[in-house]
Amino acid sequence: MQTGLWSSDDCFKQKPFVCEIPQSFAATTPNLSTTKSYPAYKNCSDGWSYFEATHSCYGTDNIGNNTYTWADAEKLCLNQSAHSVSLHTPEEAQFVSEILNFAVDFVWTGLYSDDNEVTWHWTDGSPVDYLPWYHDYPYLKAPSCAYIYDEHIFDNPCEINYFAICKRSATIYFK
C-alpha cells in the first residue's frame, strides 16, 4: 500500500495493520466471570446413587429388609456420614422415588416438626424450600416426621417404623 491506494491481495498473506482509537475512548476493565468447574469424576460408595443436580449421593440400608423409627433412621445415616434425605426440587423427589422404585411402601425423610407442624426442619440443616405434601397433608397437628412415597411426603408420628434413605455430599475429584 505504498501509493496510499487500496488494492486487493491474498487473504492468507500476513499484512501490516493500523488501528485507530478515538481520544474519547475510555479504557475499561472487562467484567471477569468465574467459570464453573466440573468434577473429573465423583465417587459414591457401592449401593449409593449420584444425583448431579445436588452433587450428592443417596443410599439405602438394604431397602426392603430393615425398618427404623425416624430417630433411628437418622442415626443410621449419621453413622454413614450422611443425614436422612432432604428434598429441594421436584427433580430430586423424582430421583429419590426412582431409587426406591416402589420396592417399599414408606421411607423416612429428614423432615420433622417439633412444634405441632407450625414449622418444619431438615436434619441436615438445609432450608425448607420445597415441600411436596400429598393432598390434605400435613394433618396431625402434633410433633411429627415426614416420610416419602411416590414423590410426595406425608406426616406421621416419629415412632412408627419405616425404611431409611440417606443423603451425603459426593466425594468429588478435580483434574
Order of alpha helices (4+ residues) and beta strands (2+ residues): beta-beta-beta-alpha-beta-alpha-beta-beta-beta-beta-beta-beta
